[in-house]
Amino acid sequence: RETPPPPLAAPNTLAALHDELESCRACPLWAPATQAVPGEGPPDATVMVVGEQPGDREDIAGRPFVGPAGALFDRASADAGLTRSRLYLTNAVKHFKFEPRGKFRLHRSPKVDEIRACGPWLARERALLKPRLVVAMGATAARAVLGAPVTLGQRRSRVEQLDDDAAVLITVHPSYLLRLPDPDAQAQEYARFVADLRLAVPYLG
Ligand code: URA
């Protein structure tokens, strides 16, 4: 892949931003990935939901939250009274980070440098969308949104003013629920996740 010339001006629509994303070389994650995965949702969405990074399925489809974590998110958001089609869904890091293992690609958490390198994309998405609420799911998303490390246990489950324009709600990542081995713990954590997402309902446009 060749490096295209730099754009003449910062894209001023989400669609243009999404097109530009594919040429990002700000960190090495682009090389082994199939493609960059842009955010998705109506340009007038008032709630922006941020995940960690695309997974295997998202990397192939080029769309966020279409794999198992996405299915869980869809169920939880519907149970909370949020309709996915009214949300803008995106990720802190736009390329899938993985380690090849036989015929599988194992998810690897992005490093701080990679979260930082991808930060301008998230900032530009936010500037163009102007959401009333940003929902950060998991520590990577919270770090990307707040620009500092976050202890989820201390900050989750409440809406905090992010700045003059938007509020932030920190919650867990749906993959965390998928990894819980105990069904009782899973049910309990699922209910907490739904309760967190319910806090976003008043922010729907
Ligand atoms: N996990 C994420 O954080 N984002 C996706 O798009 C898919 C899985």
Residues whose N, C-alpha, C, O or C-beta is under 5 A from the ligand:
A	BS01	URA	G51 E52 Q53 P54 G55 E58 P64 F65 A69 N91
